[in-house]
Amino acid sequence: MSVKVASNLKSHMDRDTNHLVELQAKEGDSVQTLKSKIMESQMIAFREQDLKWNGKILPEADSLAECGIQDGATVELAVRSTEAGFVSALHELLKERDLTLEELAMLYCYKHGVSINQVLQSLQIEERFANFISRHSLFACKGGRVSVSRGNRPPPGLSMPEKITPQAIPATLASAKQENPIQIKDESTPDQYLELHTKISGRAFSSKATQALNEITATVTEKLFLNIDHVVRGGSVGRGTVIGGATDAEVVFFLKDLPVIGQLKWLPALHKAVVGVLSEHLGPSQGIEDVRAEADSVKLTVRGVVSVDLKFVPVFESIAEVYSAIAQNDAETRKRLAAALVKERTHFISKQPGQVKVTIRLLKWWRDQQEWSAAAARPSDDLIELLTVYSAIQSKPQDQQIAISNVLGLMARFDEVCVTWSNFYKKSDIWEPLSNQRPLVMDPVNPFVNVADPQIFDSKELMAFASQTRFFW
């Protein structure tokens, strides 16, 4: 069902009206699940929030159906953002050190996944960050550096936020050889990362991409007589790793009573019907371009926003049933059925700490600045995301500058990399032909996929770029 969300956060562009967002949800989704979707799509800086309907705060554990939320309903996200809470978070970062304004801004962005500018905008504070800091007696500015004023403690009633720590991921990580690791020299400054991340990951762009997907999903759902059980959104939009410009999205429709076997018989006809419906009801006037059917999906582009893959898979009772179906079929069918794992794959990245997703966005931007000789030499989003998560777990970087350098160092010796996970399957469940492949970067939710498969990805250019180029040039 479709749910409209009105937020009490107002941008400089819409001071007079609440910012409306339309999201897809299921009746069985909890209130907490919907709040998480809103936070991810809108890059909201504050976690203290209430979801209200008809003026009543909805319990987080209740489902939308239990709360009486129906298709087309408008709920209100009341973010309890305060200037005091923001000051408290800054104080926490400065307790044991003094920093320049740029370092403080970068560290905040790294810890919370949003920029200082986004926070100030959310609080409707129009002054510069330097002026904001200088008018608070809790802080002292001297010689271009910011520190906590001596003898100054948080004012009464000002509670300190809990420390944000990386999500515990039960993973078995077989690391690349550590002897004589390649050191990537980084001559950039912390504020460059902050400025770049603010530029490439705008909340407005993510919202526009989400709205485009809502329209596409609604058209397919309403105009095609399909027995749809549920719809899951993946790709950069679903994972919360969107960067400005053109990005990607995957929309997977789970269909009831759809046979697992014989996909080559029914998929082409289904894809053709989807292309016909989208071409008839969504065209250039809505920005929809280049709608075409391919072997495993329907591909289309939304002008200036997003490249979309629409996929259709059967409903499975459990992830174990998906694994069983994949194991019993040929390579092409396995590839198509892998879309049934989109929810688990999307959540693996979307639930990562904000600072990890900041690194992912920055590395996607870095990749797009390089000139790759062929599509097979260009690292995929999946590969960049998994290398970043792996590096963060291994090295626990203290700031974004170190995080970027660590991942580039890993890329520079990519031919030695061996990464396996134990979140959804055991190491012994990895498909036997993959166990001896190098490089090896296993999909965390699919034991049949090496994201770095040498047959489809040539890593030589990645290793050269990572070891020889600088991040900003």
N, C-alpha and C positions, 0 to 999 in steps of 0.2 A: 504494500500500500504506500501511498505518497503522504508525507507529513511535511507541512510548512513550519518553519522555525523562525520566530521573531526574537532577535537578541537585543539586549540592552547595551551592547557594545556598538558604538557609532563611529564611523570613519569620518575623515575630513570631507569626504565627498557626499555623505548622506547624513548631515547633522540633524536634519529636520524629520527624518523618517527612520524607523527601525530597519535594520538590515535583514531582509527576508531570504531564507535559503530553503530550497525544496529538496528533501532527501527521500530515498526509498528505504522502507523498513518492513518487517514482518510483524504480524499481530502478536506473535510469541516472543518478540524481542523485549528485553528488559529495558527499563528506563535508563539504567546505567549504560547499556549497549548503545542506545540512541545518543546519549550525551557524548560517548566516546566518538561516535561517527561525526557529530557536529564539531568537536574539538579538532579532529584530524582534518576535516575538509576546510575549516576556517582558520586553522593555525591560531587558536585562542591561547593567550598567554597565561591565563589564570585557571587553576584547577578547582577553586572554590566556587561552586555554581549550583543552582537549583533549576529543575525543569518544572514549569508550571503549566497548568491547563485550567481555564476558568477560574484563575486566581488561586488555585490550590497547588501546593508543592507536591509533586508525585514521588512516592517512595521508590528508591533506586532498585529494589529487588522485585518490584511488581512488573508484570508484563504490560505492554501497551494495551492489550485487550482487557486486562483486569482493571486498567485505569479508565476504560471507556473511550480510548483513542480510536477513531475510525479513519478510513481513507479520506484524505483532503483536510483533515483537522489541522488547526494552527496552534502550536504550543509556543511557550515563551521560555527562552534560556536566560535566566537571571544570573549573570556573572557577578559574584561578590568581590569585585576588584576594588581595592582601596589603595590610596597613595601610601598609607602606613604599611600595608603588606609588601608593596614594592620596595620601600625603604628598608624593611626588615630583610628582604632577600639580598639587597645590595650589602647591607651590614654583615650578613653571614659570609659573603665572599671576601670581605675586607678584614675579617677578624684577626687573621694571622699574617697579613702582609699589606703593603701599600702598592697601588697600581696606578698607571696612567689612566686617563679617561678612556682611551681606546682599548687598553687591556681589560679594564673593568667591563666595558660594553661587550667585548668579545667573549669574556669568560661567562657573562650572564647568558649570552646567546648560546654558548656551548652547553651550559648546564640546563637551560630551559627550552632550547629549540626555537626561540623567537627572538627577534632583535629588540634592542632598546627602543627604537623608533616605533615599533608595533605596540609596545607596552605603553609608551607615552600617548600614542594615538588612542589606545583603548581607554585610557584614563582621561581622555579629552584634555591633555596638557599640551599646550602649543609651544612652550618654551624649549630651548635647546637643552640637551642633557647636561651640559656644563653649568648652565644657570640653575637647573633643577638640583644638582648636587650642592652648589654653593649656598643655596638658601636653606639647607637643612643643617642645623647645628650638630647633628650626629656625626657629620663628616668634616674633615679638614683638608683643604687643598693648599699645597705648598710645592713650589718648584715643578709644577706640571703634574704632580702626583696626588692621588686621593688616598686618605687613610681614615680610620675611625678616630674621632677626637679623643684625646687622652682623658681618662676618667669618665668618659661618656658611655652610658649604657642605654639600651633601648628604653624608650619612655614606657610608663606603666600601661599595661594592656596590650603592648606591642609584642605579639608572639612570634617566635622564630619558626620558619617553615622547616619541615623535615628535610634532611639531606636527600638529594636525589641521587640514587645509585643505579647503576645499570641493572636491567632485569636479569635475574638469575636464569641462566640458560643451561640445562643439563646437557652438556655437549662433550663428546669425545673429539678432541682436536689434535690430529696428528700433524704437527707443525713442520714447515720446511726446515731444511738444515740451517742452523744458526751460526755455523763457523764462518767467520769473516763476512758478515752481512754487508750488503752494499749500503752505504750511508748517503742519503739524499740531502744535499745541502739546500737549505731554504733561506733565502736572503730577503724574503718578504717580511712585512710588519703585521702585527695582529689586527690592526684596524682595516687592512686590506681585505682580510677574510670576512670581517663583519660587513663591510660595505658591499662586497661582492654577493654575499648570501642574501642580504636585504634586497639587492637588485634582481636576483634570479628566482627568488621564491616568494612571490607576492600572494597575499590572501585573496585578492580579487581574481587573479588568474585561476587559482584552484577552484574558486566558487564558480567561475564561468565554465570550466571544464565539467564540474559536477552537474551543473544545470543542463549542459548539452547531453550528458549521459542519461539524465532523468528523462529527457524528451525522447531519446532513442529507445530507451527501455520501455517507456509507456506506449510508444507506437507499436513496437513488436508485440507487447502484451495484449493490447486492445484490438489490433487489426488482424492478427493471426490467431486462429482458433487452436491454440496449443494448450495442452494440459500442464501448465507450469506449476511446479511445486514451490520453487523459490528461485531467486536471482542473486548472484554474488558478483561483486565488482572487484577487479584486481588491477594489475598494472600499476604504474606510478601514481595514478589518481587514487586507487584503492589503498595503496600502501602508505600514502602520505609523503612521497618523495618527489613530488612534482617540481620541475624547474620551469621558469618562464619561457615563452616561445611555444614551440610544438612539443607536446608530450604524448604519452601513450596510455591506453586504458584497455582493460579486458573485461567484458561482460559475459558471464557464463549463466545460461538458462538451464536449470535442472528440470527435466521433463518427466512426468509420471508415465509409467507403462511403456517406456522406451526400451527396446531390446538392446542388450549389450553387443550381441553378435550381429553380423550383417550390416555394419554401419555404412559400408560402401554402397549399399542398396538404397538406404533411405536418406542419408545425409545430402547428396547432391540435390534431390528434389526439395528438401527443406531449405537449403541454402538459396535455391532459386526463388522460392516463395518469399523468403525474407528480403532478398534483393528487390523483388517486385513491389512489396509493401513499402519499403523505405523509399524507393524511387518515386512512388506515387504520392506519398504523404509527407515526406521530408526531402526537400530539394535544395537548390542553390539559394533560394530566398531565406532558408534557415541555416545556411552555411554548410550543408551536407554535400560532400563531393566524392567522386570516385568510388561509388558503391559497387563492389564486385564479390563474386563467390569464389572461394578457393577450396582446396581439398579438406582442410580441417576447420575453416571458419568463414565468416563473412567479414570482409575488411571494408572500412570506410574512413574518411577523414572529415573532421569538422574544421572549416577554414580558420586558420590562425590559432587553433586551440589544441586539438587532440587527434591522434590516430587511434582508431578503435578496432578491436577484434571482438566479434560476436561469436560465441561458441555454444553448442548445445550438447548436453550429456544426460545420461540416465540418472535417476535418483538411486543412491546406494544407502543401505541401512547403516553402514559404519565405514571407517577408514580401512579396516581390515578387509572388508568386501571389495573396496576399490583396489587394494593391493593384489588381492586374489584375481580379480578380473584382468588387471594389467599383466600379471605373470602368465596368464593362460592365453594371451593373444600375441599376434605378430607385432613387429616394430612400429608399423604405421598406426595400428589400432592403439598400441600403448601410448603413442604420442597424443592421440585424440582423447583417450580416457584420462590422461594426466590433468586435463582441465577440471576434472572432478575434485582435485585437491586444491583448487584455487583459494578456498576459504582458509585452509591451514597455511598455505604458502603466503597469502596476503597478511595474515595475522603475525606470522613470524617476523616480518619486517615492520609492520605498522605498530607493534607493541615494543619496538626497540626504544631506548631512551632518546630524548630529543637531540642530544649532542651527536649521536650516531647518525641520525637522519640528516643533520646539518652536514656532516662529512660526506654522506652519500650524495647530497645535492651538489656540493662543491666538486666532487670527483666526476659527476656526470657532466658538469660544465667543462671541466678540464678535458675530458674525453672529446667533447664536441669541438674543442679548439684545435685538435690535432687533425692532420690530413692522413687518413687511412687509405691504403692502396686498394683495398677490397673490403666487401662486407664481412668476409670471413676473418679479417684482421681487426675489426672494430669490436671491442669488448661490449658485451650486452649489459643491460641494466641489471639483470639477475646476477651476473658475475661481479659487477662493481658492488652491489649491495651485500653479497655474501662475503667478499673479501674484506669489506669495511667492518662488518659484524665480527668476523673472525679476528681481525687485527685489534679491534676494540677490546675483545675478551682477553686476548693474549697480552696486550701491552698496557691497557688501562691508561691511555694518554691523559695528561693533565690539561691540555688545551687543544684548540683546533689546529694550530700550527703543527704540533707534534703528531696529531692524529693523521693529518694529510701526509706528512713525511713518512710515517710508519707504513701506510698503505702503499705509497709509491715505492718504498723499499721492498715490500712484499711483491709488488708487480715486477720489479726489476729482476728478481730471481724466481719468476713465475714457473719456470720449467721444473722446479723442485717441489712445488707446492703439493701438499696432500692434506685435504681437509674433509673430515667426516663428522657427522652429527648423531646424537642419540635422542633427539626429542620425540620422534614419532616411530622410529624403528631402530633395531639393534645393528651394530656394525656387521654382525654375521648375516644380516638380511640383505646386505648390498649385493646386487646382481653380480654374479661371479666374474663375467667378462670385464667389469669395471675395476675390480680390486687391484689390478696391477697397472692400471693406466696412470701416466704422469704427463702433465699435471692432472691432479684430481681435486675437484671442488664439488662435492656431492650436494645435490638438492636436499635441503633439510627435511622435506616431507615426502620425497619420492626416491626409494632405493634403487630405481632403475635409470636414473639420470645423472650423468656427470656434466655439470654446467660448463666445464672447461674441456670437454671432449676434443682431443686433438684432430679428430676427423672433421669437425665443423668449426673449430676456432684455431687460427694460427697465431700463436702468442709472440712471435719474434718481434713484431713492431711494437707491441705493448711493452715488452721488456726494454727495448731501445728507447722509446719515448720516456718511460718512467725513470730510467737511469741517466738520461742525457739532458732532458729538458727541465726547466723550472716551472713552477705551478702557474705563475702569472705571465710567462712569456715563453 
